[in-house]
Amino acid sequence: MNILIRKLESENLHESESALKRLKKIFMAKTAEMGVDAEGIFRMIINEILSLEPDQRRVITQKLAVALSDDEEAAEQLKHLITYFEIRAGTL
């Protein structure tokens, strides 16, 4: 996951787009049964990642990497991320 997230920042457009598509596919699969606007939330997360300073970016990318992984706490981390972005968007 971390490698895909780092590739988002690549100057190579093809590499960056490919990473974005793969992350989106994983995110959509993980959120399929959650009943949320997964596409909208994914866009907010990616926009946040790309607009933050490196130190702040690291925190959110680590959380996203855990949320999309197969770790035990992945489902809970994903719920936290979704709730955070729903609150920011004013949809919760």
Sequence and secondary structure as in RCSB ss.txt:
>XXXX:A:sequence
MNILIRKLESENLHESESALKRLKKIFMAKTAEMGVDAEGIFRMIINEILSLEPDQRRVITQKLAVALSDDEEAA
EQLKHLITYFEIRAGTL
>XXXX:A:secstr
 HHHHHHTT S HHHHHHHHHHHHHHHHHHHTTS S HHHHHHHHHHHHHHS HHHHHHHHHHHHHHTSSSTTHH
HHHHHHHHHHHHHHT  
